[in-house]
């Protein structure tokens, strides 16, 4: 266990933190819940437009961990969530990888104190790089329109709301020449219908960027997964 993980464990114990998955005291994510989350990596079966992989299903322990990290500022979960994202990416490509994050909603960074998806993506890049798969994070997109969060919307409503939401960042696109040979993967924390990530891919493709796939920490399950 590295010094950082030891420090997190010590803080968790002192503050009497409990596991987000099962409430056991002493850690924000216990080994049992972590193991359960790690057994669910694989392709997203509902999105067929291009290769899509998830690190876990958005239910149970994974759902609790993502919500705690995103909405409640439990930053000790950045490392495990980044590891899940890295696992998903590794099923799509084994070579040098460029992770392109989804731009956050307006006000989200201010409310949460950070771009939580970017934190996870940078951790995933570290994990991949340490596993001899060079990886970097690039923010190639900006959010041009913001029609609110998708919670409670149907698939059709999500698709309509996200259409035209993103724009490419020309200065960042110009830097892609430095990453010749890198495969580009669009990443997010959660995939539900895929409307957001597919719109991001569409925006990049229209800017002549070749996208190899989509990866997320977790994907919302449906009855067909059972």
ZADO-1210 file (C-alpha; in nm, 4 decimals, padded with zeros to 6 digits):
<atoms>
<atom x="00.0000" y="00.0000" z="00.0000" code="UNK" pos="1"/>
<atom x="00.1441" y="00.3402" z="-00.0989" code="UNK" pos="2"/>
<atom x="00.1893" y="00.6365" z="00.1330" code="UNK" pos="3"/>
<atom x="-00.1167" y="00.8084" z="-00.0103" code="UNK" pos="4"/>
<atom x="-00.3407" y="00.5087" z="00.0490" code="UNK" pos="5"/>
<atom x="-00.2015" y="00.4707" z="00.4021" code="UNK" pos="6"/>
<atom x="-00.2779" y="00.8359" z="00.4725" code="UNK" pos="7"/>
<atom x="-00.6333" y="00.7998" z="00.3391" code="UNK" pos="8"/>
<atom x="-00.6852" y="00.4889" z="00.5514" code="UNK" pos="9"/>
<atom x="-00.5567" y="00.6695" z="00.8604" code="UNK" pos="10"/>
<atom x="-00.7858" y="00.9678" z="00.8017" code="UNK" pos="11"/>
<atom x="-01.0815" y="00.7359" z="00.7451" code="UNK" pos="12"/>
<atom x="-01.0141" y="00.5572" z="01.0730" code="UNK" pos="13"/>
<atom x="-00.9651" y="00.8777" z="01.2748" code="UNK" pos="14"/>
<atom x="-01.2830" y="01.0339" z="01.1362" code="UNK" pos="15"/>
<atom x="-01.4765" y="00.7070" z="01.1807" code="UNK" pos="16"/>
<atom x="-01.5739" y="00.7033" z="00.8167" code="UNK" pos="17"/>
<atom x="-01.7838" y="00.4166" z="00.6914" code="UNK" pos="18"/>
<atom x="-01.7809" y="00.2229" z="00.3660" code="UNK" pos="19"/>
<atom x="-02.0136" y="00.3776" z="00.1069" code="UNK" pos="20"/>
<atom x="-02.1217" y="00.0289" z="00.0048" code="UNK" pos="21"/>
<atom x="-02.1918" y="-00.1494" z="00.3336" code="UNK" pos="22"/>
<atom x="-02.1368" y="00.1043" z="00.6165" code="UNK" pos="23"/>
<atom x="-01.8536" y="-00.0888" z="00.7822" code="UNK" pos="24"/>
<atom x="-01.6449" y="00.1548" z="00.9876" code="UNK" pos="25"/>
<atom x="-01.2856" y="00.2457" z="00.9145" code="UNK" pos="26"/>
<atom x="-01.2791" y="00.3032" z="00.5381" code="UNK" pos="27"/>
<atom x="-01.4776" y="00.4780" z="00.2676" code="UNK" pos="28"/>
<atom x="-01.4645" y="00.1630" z="00.0529" code="UNK" pos="29"/>
<atom x="-01.4025" y="-00.1775" z="00.2093" code="UNK" pos="30"/>
<atom x="-01.2198" y="-00.4612" z="00.0280" code="UNK" pos="31"/>
<atom x="-01.5390" y="-00.6674" z="-00.0089" code="UNK" pos="32"/>
<atom x="-01.7342" y="-00.3882" z="-00.1796" code="UNK" pos="33"/>
<atom x="-01.4347" y="-00.2987" z="-00.3938" code="UNK" pos="34"/>
<atom x="-01.4007" y="-00.6583" z="-00.5113" code="UNK" pos="35"/>
<atom x="-01.7698" y="-00.6687" z="-00.6039" code="UNK" pos="36"/>
<atom x="-01.7328" y="-00.3530" z="-00.8134" code="UNK" pos="37"/>
<atom x="-01.4282" y="-00.4896" z="-00.9958" code="UNK" pos="38"/>
<atom x="-01.6106" y="-00.8008" z="-01.1193" code="UNK" pos="39"/>
<atom x="-01.8375" y="-00.6035" z="-01.3538" code="UNK" pos="40"/>
<atom x="-01.5958" y="-00.4546" z="-01.6096" code="UNK" pos="41"/>
<atom x="-01.6911" y="-00.5105" z="-01.9720" code="UNK" pos="42"/>
<atom x="-01.8789" y="-00.3749" z="-02.2740" code="UNK" pos="43"/>
<atom x="-02.1979" y="-00.1717" z="-02.2444" code="UNK" pos="44"/>
<atom x="-02.4590" y="-00.3966" z="-02.4124" code="UNK" pos="45"/>
<atom x="-02.7103" y="-00.1251" z="-02.4986" code="UNK" pos="46"/>
<atom x="-02.4900" y="00.1044" z="-02.7072" code="UNK" pos="47"/>
<atom x="-02.3804" y="-00.0379" z="-03.0412" code="UNK" pos="48"/>
<atom x="-02.2893" y="00.2750" z="-03.2386" code="UNK" pos="49"/>
<atom x="-01.9238" y="00.2294" z="-03.1392" code="UNK" pos="50"/>
<atom x="-01.7124" y="00.0404" z="-02.8833" code="UNK" pos="51"/>
<atom x="-01.8244" y="00.1301" z="-02.5298" code="UNK" pos="52"/>
<atom x="-01.6835" y="-00.0143" z="-02.2066" code="UNK" pos="53"/>
<atom x="-01.7704" y="00.0340" z="-01.8407" code="UNK" pos="54"/>
<atom x="-01.5783" y="-00.0432" z="-01.5238" code="UNK" pos="55"/>
<atom x="-01.8871" y="-00.1461" z="-01.3297" code="UNK" pos="56"/>
<atom x="-02.2656" y="-00.1359" z="-01.3295" code="UNK" pos="57"/>
<atom x="-02.4242" y="00.1784" z="-01.1903" code="UNK" pos="58"/>
<atom x="-02.5931" y="00.0096" z="-00.8995" code="UNK" pos="59"/>
<atom x="-02.5113" y="-00.0988" z="-00.5458" code="UNK" pos="60"/>
<atom x="-02.1586" y="-00.0164" z="-00.4336" code="UNK" pos="61"/>
<atom x="-02.0509" y="00.1535" z="-00.7579" code="UNK" pos="62"/>
<atom x="-02.3513" y="00.3865" z="-00.7588" code="UNK" pos="63"/>
<atom x="-02.2962" y="00.4787" z="-00.3939" code="UNK" pos="64"/>
<atom x="-01.9261" y="00.5442" z="-00.4545" code="UNK" pos="65"/>
<atom x="-01.9855" y="00.7676" z="-00.7573" code="UNK" pos="66"/>
<atom x="-02.2533" y="00.9716" z="-00.5785" code="UNK" pos="67"/>
<atom x="-02.0345" y="01.0101" z="-00.2685" code="UNK" pos="68"/>
<atom x="-01.7417" y="01.1259" z="-00.4827" code="UNK" pos="69"/>
<atom x="-01.9444" y="01.3596" z="-00.7031" code="UNK" pos="70"/>
<atom x="-02.2035" y="01.5054" z="-00.4672" code="UNK" pos="71"/>
<atom x="-02.0457" y="01.4729" z="-00.1230" code="UNK" pos="72"/>
<atom x="-01.6797" y="01.5418" z="-00.1940" code="UNK" pos="73"/>
<atom x="-01.5379" y="01.2075" z="-00.0773" code="UNK" pos="74"/>
<atom x="-01.2116" y="01.2491" z="-00.2673" code="UNK" pos="75"/>
<atom x="-01.0563" y="00.9315" z="-00.1241" code="UNK" pos="76"/>
<atom x="-01.2766" y="00.7551" z="-00.3812" code="UNK" pos="77"/>
<atom x="-01.0971" y="00.9192" z="-00.6743" code="UNK" pos="78"/>
<atom x="-00.8363" y="00.6427" z="-00.6799" code="UNK" pos="79"/>
<atom x="-01.0687" y="00.3402" z="-00.6938" code="UNK" pos="80"/>
<atom x="-01.3048" y="00.5085" z="-00.9402" code="UNK" pos="81"/>
<atom x="-01.0076" y="00.6001" z="-01.1577" code="UNK" pos="82"/>
<atom x="-00.8925" y="00.2398" z="-01.1441" code="UNK" pos="83"/>
<atom x="-01.2349" y="00.1224" z="-01.2629" code="UNK" pos="84"/>
<atom x="-01.2228" y="00.3679" z="-01.5523" code="UNK" pos="85"/>
<atom x="-00.8729" y="00.2497" z="-01.6426" code="UNK" pos="86"/>
<atom x="-00.9963" y="-00.1109" z="-01.6432" code="UNK" pos="87"/>
<atom x="-01.2730" y="-00.0183" z="-01.8860" code="UNK" pos="88"/>
<atom x="-01.0317" y="00.1675" z="-02.1149" code="UNK" pos="89"/>
<atom x="-00.7916" y="-00.1285" z="-02.1144" code="UNK" pos="90"/>
<atom x="-01.0631" y="-00.3452" z="-02.2713" code="UNK" pos="91"/>
<atom x="-01.0812" y="-00.1026" z="-02.5661" code="UNK" pos="92"/>
<atom x="-00.7146" y="-00.0409" z="-02.6379" code="UNK" pos="93"/>
<atom x="-00.3748" y="-00.1497" z="-02.5089" code="UNK" pos="94"/>
<atom x="-00.1661" y="00.1236" z="-02.6696" code="UNK" pos="95"/>
<atom x="-00.1067" y="00.4927" z="-02.5960" code="UNK" pos="96"/>
<atom x="-00.4362" y="00.6544" z="-02.5052" code="UNK" pos="97"/>
<atom x="-00.5763" y="01.0053" z="-02.4921" code="UNK" pos="98"/>
<atom x="-00.8676" y="01.0451" z="-02.2514" code="UNK" pos="99"/>
<atom x="-01.1146" y="01.3160" z="-02.3536" code="UNK" pos="100"/>
<atom x="-01.3473" y="01.4199" z="-02.0722" code="UNK" pos="101"/>
<atom x="-01.7069" y="01.5391" z="-02.0958" code="UNK" pos="102"/>
<atom x="-01.7308" y="01.9103" z="-02.0033" code="UNK" pos="103"/>
<atom x="-01.9212" y="01.9579" z="-01.6754" code="UNK" pos="104"/>
<atom x="-02.2498" y="02.1425" z="-01.6451" code="UNK" pos="105"/>
<atom x="-02.2362" y="02.5126" z="-01.5657" code="UNK" pos="106"/>
<atom x="-02.2088" y="02.5647" z="-01.1956" code="UNK" pos="107"/>
<atom x="-02.1194" y="02.2017" z="-01.1257" code="UNK" pos="108"/>
<atom x="-01.7523" y="02.2724" z="-01.0628" code="UNK" pos="109"/>
<atom x="-01.8405" y="02.5646" z="-00.8374" code="UNK" pos="110"/>
<atom x="-02.0937" y="02.3579" z="-00.6429" code="UNK" pos="111"/>
<atom x="-01.8698" y="02.0520" z="-00.6064" code="UNK" pos="112"/>
<atom x="-01.5376" y="02.2285" z="-00.5737" code="UNK" pos="113"/>
<atom x="-01.3862" y="02.0335" z="-00.8628" code="UNK" pos="114"/>
<atom x="-01.4506" y="01.8754" z="-01.2016" code="UNK" pos="115"/>
<atom x="-01.4983" y="01.5299" z="-01.0533" code="UNK" pos="116"/>
<atom x="-01.4917" y="01.3464" z="-01.3871" code="UNK" pos="117"/>
<atom x="-01.1604" y="01.5116" z="-01.4697" code="UNK" pos="118"/>
<atom x="-01.0177" y="01.3995" z="-01.1334" code="UNK" pos="119"/>
<atom x="-01.1181" y="01.0409" z="-01.2092" code="UNK" pos="120"/>
<atom x="-00.9813" y="01.0613" z="-01.5641" code="UNK" pos="121"/>
<atom x="-00.6425" y="01.1861" z="-01.4453" code="UNK" pos="122"/>
<atom x="-00.6243" y="00.9004" z="-01.1962" code="UNK" pos="123"/>
<atom x="-00.7148" y="00.6537" z="-01.4711" code="UNK" pos="124"/>
<atom x="-00.4366" y="00.7966" z="-01.6879" code="UNK" pos="125"/>
<atom x="-00.1907" y="00.7412" z="-01.4031" code="UNK" pos="126"/>
<atom x="-00.3050" y="00.3815" z="-01.3574" code="UNK" pos="127"/>
<atom x="-00.2729" y="00.3084" z="-01.7292" code="UNK" pos="128"/>
<atom x="00.0673" y="00.4742" z="-01.7537" code="UNK" pos="129"/>
<atom x="00.1971" y="00.2740" z="-01.4576" code="UNK" pos="130"/>
<atom x="00.0776" y="-00.0389" z="-01.6398" code="UNK" pos="131"/>
<atom x="00.2949" y="00.0540" z="-01.9403" code="UNK" pos="132"/>
<atom x="00.0043" y="00.2002" z="-02.1381" code="UNK" pos="133"/>
<atom x="00.0935" y="00.5695" z="-02.1799" code="UNK" pos="134"/>
<atom x="-00.2125" y="00.7863" z="-02.1211" code="UNK" pos="135"/>
<atom x="-00.2925" y="01.1555" z="-02.0991" code="UNK" pos="136"/>
<atom x="-00.6061" y="01.3602" z="-02.0355" code="UNK" pos="137"/>
<atom x="-00.7121" y="01.6321" z="-02.2785" code="UNK" pos="138"/>
<atom x="-01.0138" y="01.8609" z="-02.2644" code="UNK" pos="139"/>
<atom x="-01.0947" y="01.8976" z="-02.6330" code="UNK" pos="140"/>
<atom x="-01.4529" y="02.0141" z="-02.5821" code="UNK" pos="141"/>
<atom x="-01.6396" y="02.2973" z="-02.4159" code="UNK" pos="142"/>
<atom x="-02.0075" y="02.2983" z="-02.3195" code="UNK" pos="143"/>
<atom x="-02.1747" y="02.5452" z="-02.5575" code="UNK" pos="144"/>
<atom x="-02.5329" y="02.4879" z="-02.4396" code="UNK" pos="145"/>
<atom x="-02.6574" y="02.3720" z="-02.1010" code="UNK" pos="146"/>
<atom x="-03.0132" y="02.2417" z="-02.0935" code="UNK" pos="147"/>
<atom x="-02.9856" y="02.1008" z="-01.7438" code="UNK" pos="148"/>
<atom x="-02.9177" y="01.7567" z="-01.6024" code="UNK" pos="149"/>
<atom x="-03.0730" y="01.4452" z="-01.7545" code="UNK" pos="150"/>
<atom x="-03.2111" y="01.2886" z="-01.4366" code="UNK" pos="151"/>
<atom x="-03.5736" y="01.1878" z="-01.4970" code="UNK" pos="152"/>
<atom x="-03.5615" y="01.2367" z="-01.8730" code="UNK" pos="153"/>
<atom x="-03.6436" y="00.9691" z="-02.1290" code="UNK" pos="154"/>
<atom x="-03.3848" y="00.8575" z="-02.3839" code="UNK" pos="155"/>
<atom x="-03.5468" y="01.0758" z="-02.6508" code="UNK" pos="156"/>
<atom x="-03.5559" y="01.3763" z="-02.4180" code="UNK" pos="157"/>
<atom x="-03.1901" y="01.3279" z="-02.3272" code="UNK" pos="158"/>
<atom x="-03.0908" y="01.3127" z="-02.6921" code="UNK" pos="159"/>
<atom x="-03.2875" y="01.6280" z="-02.7773" code="UNK" pos="160"/>
<atom x="-03.1495" y="01.8186" z="-02.4787" code="UNK" pos="161"/>
<atom x="-02.7846" y="01.7358" z="-02.5498" code="UNK" pos="162"/>
<atom x="-02.7913" y="01.8017" z="-02.9251" code="UNK" pos="163"/>
<atom x="-02.5455" y="02.0787" z="-03.0125" code="UNK" pos="164"/>
<atom x="-02.4332" y="02.1121" z="-02.6513" code="UNK" pos="165"/>
<atom x="-02.0600" y="02.0825" z="-02.7196" code="UNK" pos="166"/>
<atom x="-01.8072" y="02.2731" z="-02.9254" code="UNK" pos="167"/>
<atom x="-01.4455" y="02.1802" z="-03.0019" code="UNK" pos="168"/>
<atom x="-01.1631" y="02.3841" z="-02.8509" code="UNK" pos="169"/>
<atom x="-00.9417" y="02.4838" z="-03.1470" code="UNK" pos="170"/>
<atom x="-00.6286" y="02.5493" z="-02.9406" code="UNK" pos="171"/>
<atom x="-00.6551" y="02.2080" z="-02.7759" code="UNK" pos="172"/>
<atom x="-00.7238" y="02.0353" z="-03.1084" code="UNK" pos="173"/>
<atom x="-00.4064" y="02.1909" z="-03.2455" code="UNK" pos="174"/>
<atom x="-00.2090" y="02.0095" z="-02.9742" code="UNK" pos="175"/>
<atom x="-00.3198" y="01.6680" z="-03.0999" code="UNK" pos="176"/>
<atom x="-00.0220" y="01.6621" z="-03.3345" code="UNK" pos="177"/>
<atom x="00.1908" y="01.5966" z="-03.0262" code="UNK" pos="178"/>
<atom x="-00.0005" y="01.2742" z="-02.9637" code="UNK" pos="179"/>
<atom x="00.0475" y="01.0920" z="-03.2911" code="UNK" pos="180"/>
<atom x="-00.0244" y="00.7228" z="-03.2363" code="UNK" pos="181"/>
<atom x="-00.2511" y="00.7817" z="-02.9373" code="UNK" pos="182"/>
<atom x="-00.6034" y="00.6379" z="-02.9573" code="UNK" pos="183"/>
<atom x="-00.8730" y="00.8769" z="-02.8386" code="UNK" pos="184"/>
<atom x="-01.1294" y="00.7539" z="-02.5864" code="UNK" pos="185"/>
<atom x="-01.4163" y="00.9757" z="-02.4692" code="UNK" pos="186"/>
<atom x="-01.4676" y="00.9222" z="-02.0948" code="UNK" pos="187"/>
<atom x="-01.7405" y="00.9996" z="-01.8415" code="UNK" pos="188"/>
<atom x="-01.8329" y="00.8877" z="-01.4919" code="UNK" pos="189"/>
<atom x="-02.1705" y="00.7312" z="-01.5776" code="UNK" pos="190"/>
<atom x="-02.3327" y="00.6192" z="-01.9037" code="UNK" pos="191"/>
<atom x="-02.7106" y="00.5832" z="-01.9059" code="UNK" pos="192"/>
<atom x="-02.8475" y="00.6027" z="-02.2607" code="UNK" pos="193"/>
<atom x="-02.5173" y="00.7184" z="-02.4111" code="UNK" pos="194"/>
<atom x="-02.6720" y="01.0440" z="-02.5406" code="UNK" pos="195"/>
<atom x="-02.4085" y="01.2690" z="-02.3823" code="UNK" pos="196"/>
<atom x="-02.1010" y="01.0705" z="-02.4778" code="UNK" pos="197"/>
<atom x="-02.2279" y="01.0012" z="-02.8298" code="UNK" pos="198"/>
<atom x="-02.2919" y="01.3737" z="-02.8789" code="UNK" pos="199"/>
<atom x="-01.9366" y="01.4411" z="-02.7649" code="UNK" pos="200"/>
<atom x="-01.8098" y="01.1849" z="-03.0159" code="UNK" pos="201"/>
<atom x="-02.0240" y="01.3421" z="-03.2890" code="UNK" pos="202"/>
<atom x="-01.8744" y="01.6855" z="-03.2140" code="UNK" pos="203"/>
<atom x="-01.5194" y="01.5503" z="-03.2257" code="UNK" pos="204"/>
<atom x="-01.5769" y="01.3561" z="-03.5477" code="UNK" pos="205"/>
<atom x="-01.7154" y="01.6704" z="-03.7115" code="UNK" pos="206"/>
<atom x="-01.3872" y="01.8380" z="-03.6155" code="UNK" pos="207"/>
<atom x="-01.1971" y="01.5590" z="-03.7975" code="UNK" pos="208"/>
<atom x="-01.0938" y="01.3828" z="-03.4765" code="UNK" pos="209"/>
<atom x="-01.0846" y="01.0034" z="-03.4906" code="UNK" pos="210"/>
<atom x="-01.2458" y="00.8530" z="-03.1792" code="UNK" pos="211"/>
<atom x="-01.1678" y="00.4901" z="-03.0946" code="UNK" pos="212"/>
<atom x="-01.4341" y="00.4378" z="-02.8285" code="UNK" pos="213"/>
<atom x="-01.6150" y="00.5450" z="-02.5136" code="UNK" pos="214"/>
<atom x="-01.5422" y="00.4415" z="-02.1551" code="UNK" pos="215"/>
<atom x="-01.7094" y="00.5161" z="-01.8232" code="UNK" pos="216"/>
<atom x="-01.6650" y="00.4272" z="-01.4596" code="UNK" pos="217"/>
<atom x="-02.0124" y="00.2724" z="-01.4614" code="UNK" pos="218"/>
<atom x="-02.3150" y="00.2130" z="-01.6813" code="UNK" pos="219"/>
<atom x="-02.6810" y="00.2123" z="-01.5832" code="UNK" pos="220"/>
<atom x="-02.8086" y="-00.1470" z="-01.6044" code="UNK" pos="221"/>
<atom x="-03.1326" y="-00.2572" z="-01.7655" code="UNK" pos="222"/>
<atom x="-03.3368" y="-00.5780" z="-01.7445" code="UNK" pos="223"/>
<atom x="-03.1415" y="-00.7196" z="-02.0394" code="UNK" pos="224"/>
<atom x="-02.8279" y="-00.7241" z="-01.8213" code="UNK" pos="225"/>
<atom x="-02.9773" y="-00.9513" z="-01.5596" code="UNK" pos="226"/>
</atoms>
